[in-house]
């Protein structure tokens, strides 16, 4: 009996094999090859020209450069300033590849005393670690649309706003190097746009050792150094000027005031 059962099992297995080998189905295959996600980029470059010092052009290799990524270029280097000194600087910011918000930010500010001389002591300066020069320097920034280094409100050139401060009048008298909105969601200027818009933003900057007055009707910028005291003698002030860009897409509420930059070691 067991032999007969085994034979029937073999026959059943063979039948299964035959059925499987003789059955087919219609089919079709479509393949989408090489699928890939590539991240976009925000590429910011900067050029600078049109520097002046006390009304005189100072177009030298150290003050002028074409559009590039910044390495050791400096917008301001003045070793012997006096009360009443003033100057201007033109900066152009270029955004490539994608639309970008842009800010001019300042970080790593340092006031150095550089020792106390007799005049500083007579003026009541007793601090040996912190200088006082920065409080006497004023800076004003504007959209320098015609790139001539002069503030022209008649040509609709507008001041750059201090972050979080919508009042233009306050721009005439503010402490050194406030962070400025070149273009963010709160400003009146459009974002930098390489596609379908302006990818370059021209910025004028005027500085003054003393009290700076800006006439928003005529565009005249004046500097009065009479309020600068002897406590600033021999002091120095340094800072990093940072041009910052951030994507516009999916980022409609960007504000320069929200940007936090790491401090330099």
C-alpha positions in Angstrom: 0.0 0.0 0.0 2.8 2.5 0.9 4.4 2.0 -2.6 1.2 2.9 -4.3 0.8 6.1 -2.2 4.4 7.2 -3.0 3.8 6.7 -6.8 0.6 8.8 -6.7 2.6 11.6 -4.8 5.3 11.6 -7.5 2.7 11.8 -10.3 0.9 14.8 -8.5 4.2 16.6 -8.2 5.0 16.1 -11.9 1.6 17.4 -12.8 2.2 20.6 -10.8 5.5 21.2 -12.6 3.9 20.8 -16.0 1.1 23.2 -15.3 3.6 25.9 -14.0 5.7 25.5 -17.1 2.9 25.9 -19.6 1.2 29.0 -18.0 2.1 32.7 -19.1 0.7 36.2 -18.5 0.7 39.3 -20.7 3.0 42.0 -19.2 4.6 45.4 -20.0 7.4 47.3 -18.2 8.1 51.1 -18.2 11.2 52.4 -16.3 12.0 56.0 -15.3 15.7 56.0 -15.0 18.2 58.4 -13.3 15.7 60.1 -10.9 17.6 62.6 -8.8 17.1 65.6 -6.4 19.7 68.4 -6.6 19.8 71.1 -4.1 19.7 74.7 -5.4 22.2 77.3 -4.3 22.4 80.9 -3.2 25.6 82.5 -4.4 26.3 86.0 -3.1 29.2 88.1 -4.6 30.2 91.6 -3.7 32.1 94.4 -5.5 33.1 97.8 -4.2 34.2 101.1 -5.7 33.7 104.9 -5.3 35.4 105.3 -1.9 36.0 108.9 -0.7 37.7 110.4 2.3 37.1 114.0 3.3 35.7 114.7 -0.2 38.7 113.1 -2.1 38.6 109.9 -4.1 40.7 107.1 -2.8 40.4 104.6 -5.6 43.2 102.2 -4.9 43.6 98.5 -5.1 42.7 98.2 -1.4 39.5 100.0 -1.8 38.2 98.8 -5.1 37.5 95.3 -6.4 35.2 93.6 -8.9 32.4 91.1 -7.9 33.8 88.2 -6.0 33.5 86.1 -2.8 35.1 88.1 -0.1 38.3 86.9 1.5 40.4 89.6 3.1 38.8 92.7 1.5 38.0 95.6 3.8 35.4 98.2 3.3 36.9 100.6 5.8 40.6 101.0 6.9 41.5 104.4 8.4 44.4 104.7 10.7 44.4 108.4 11.8 40.9 109.7 11.8 40.0 113.0 13.5 36.7 114.7 14.6 34.9 115.9 11.6 36.4 113.4 9.2 33.9 111.8 6.8 33.8 109.5 3.8 31.6 107.4 1.5 31.7 103.9 0.1 29.8 102.1 -2.7 29.0 98.4 -2.3 27.2 96.2 -4.9 25.6 92.9 -3.8 24.9 90.3 -6.5 22.7 87.2 -6.1 23.1 84.4 -8.5 21.1 81.2 -9.2 18.1 81.9 -7.0 16.1 84.8 -5.6 17.4 85.9 -2.2 16.7 88.2 0.7 19.8 90.2 1.7 21.1 92.0 4.8 24.1 94.0 5.9 25.0 92.7 9.3 27.8 93.7 11.7 29.4 91.4 14.2 32.6 91.0 16.3 32.6 94.7 17.3 35.6 95.7 19.4 36.4 99.0 21.0 40.1 99.1 22.0 41.5 101.7 24.4 45.2 101.3 23.2 46.3 102.7 26.5 45.4 106.0 28.2 47.2 109.2 27.1 47.2 112.4 29.1 44.4 114.0 27.1 42.2 111.0 27.7 42.9 111.1 31.4 42.1 114.9 31.6 38.8 114.1 29.8 37.9 111.7 32.6 38.7 108.5 30.8 39.7 105.9 33.3 38.9 102.6 31.5 41.9 100.8 30.2 40.1 97.9 28.5 37.3 99.5 26.5 37.7 102.4 24.0 35.1 105.1 23.3 35.6 105.7 19.6 32.6 103.8 18.3 30.1 106.0 20.1 31.4 109.0 18.1 31.1 107.4 14.6 27.9 107.8 12.6 26.9 105.8 9.6 24.1 106.3 7.0 23.1 103.8 4.3 20.9 104.1 1.2 19.9 102.4 -2.0 22.5 103.9 -4.4 20.5 103.1 -7.6 22.7 105.1 -9.9 25.9 103.9 -8.4 27.4 107.4 -8.1 28.1 107.3 -4.3 25.7 110.2 -3.7 22.3 110.1 -1.9 19.7 111.3 -4.4 16.2 111.3 -2.9 14.9 113.2 -6.0 15.7 110.0 -8.0 13.7 107.9 -5.5 16.8 106.6 -3.7 15.7 105.5 -0.3 17.5 105.0 3.0 18.2 101.5 4.2 16.2 100.8 7.3 17.6 100.0 10.6 16.3 96.6 11.6 13.0 96.9 13.4 12.8 100.7 13.0 10.4 102.0 10.4 11.2 105.7 11.0 13.5 107.2 8.4 14.2 110.2 10.6 16.1 108.1 13.1 18.6 107.1 10.4 20.2 110.5 10.6 21.6 110.0 14.0 22.4 106.4 14.9 25.3 104.7 16.5 28.0 103.0 14.5 27.1 100.1 12.2 23.5 99.3 12.9 22.4 96.2 11.0 20.6 97.2 7.8 17.9 95.6 5.8 18.9 95.5 2.1 15.8 93.5 1.2 13.7 91.4 3.6 10.0 90.8 4.0 9.6 94.0 6.1 11.5 96.3 3.7 10.1 98.4 0.8 12.5 96.9 -1.7 12.2 93.7 -3.6 14.3 90.7 -3.0 17.3 90.1 -5.3 16.1 88.0 -8.1 18.4 86.5 -10.8 15.3 85.4 -12.7 12.6 87.9 -13.6 14.0 90.8 -11.5 17.1 92.7 -10.4 19.9 90.5 -9.2 22.1 93.4 -8.1 21.5 95.8 -5.2 23.7 99.0 -5.0 24.3 100.4 -1.6 25.8 103.7 -0.6 27.4 104.2 2.9 28.4 107.5 4.4 30.3 107.7 7.7 31.3 110.5 9.9 33.4 111.0 13.0 30.9 113.1 14.9 27.2 114.0 14.4 25.9 113.2 10.9 23.0 115.1 9.5 21.1 113.8 6.4 18.7 116.1 4.5 16.1 113.7 2.9 14.9 116.5 0.6 18.2 117.5 -0.9 20.4 114.5 -0.2 23.1 116.6 1.5 25.0 114.7 4.2 27.0 116.8 6.6 29.4 115.9 9.5 29.9 117.9 12.6 32.9 116.7 14.8 32.5 119.3 17.5 30.9 116.9 19.9 33.8 114.4 19.8 35.6 114.4 23.2 39.2 113.6 24.0 38.3 110.4 25.7 38.5 108.8 22.2 42.1 109.8 21.5 44.3 106.9 20.4 41.3 104.5 20.6 40.4 102.1 17.7 37.2 100.4 16.7 36.9 97.3 14.5 34.0 95.2 13.3 33.2 92.5 10.7 30.7 93.7 8.0 28.7 90.7 6.8 26.6 90.5 3.7 24.0 87.8 4.3 21.6 86.2 1.9 18.8 83.7 2.4 16.4 82.0 0.0 13.1 83.6 -0.8 11.2 80.5 -1.9 9.1 79.0 0.9 10.4 81.8 3.2 8.0 84.7 2.9 8.4 86.1 6.4 12.2 86.4 6.5 13.5 89.3 8.6 17.1 90.4 8.9 16.5 91.1 12.5 16.1 87.3 13.1 19.5 86.4 11.7 22.0 85.2 14.3 25.7 85.2 13.3 28.3 83.2 15.2 31.0 85.3 16.9 34.5 85.0 15.5 37.0 83.3 17.8 
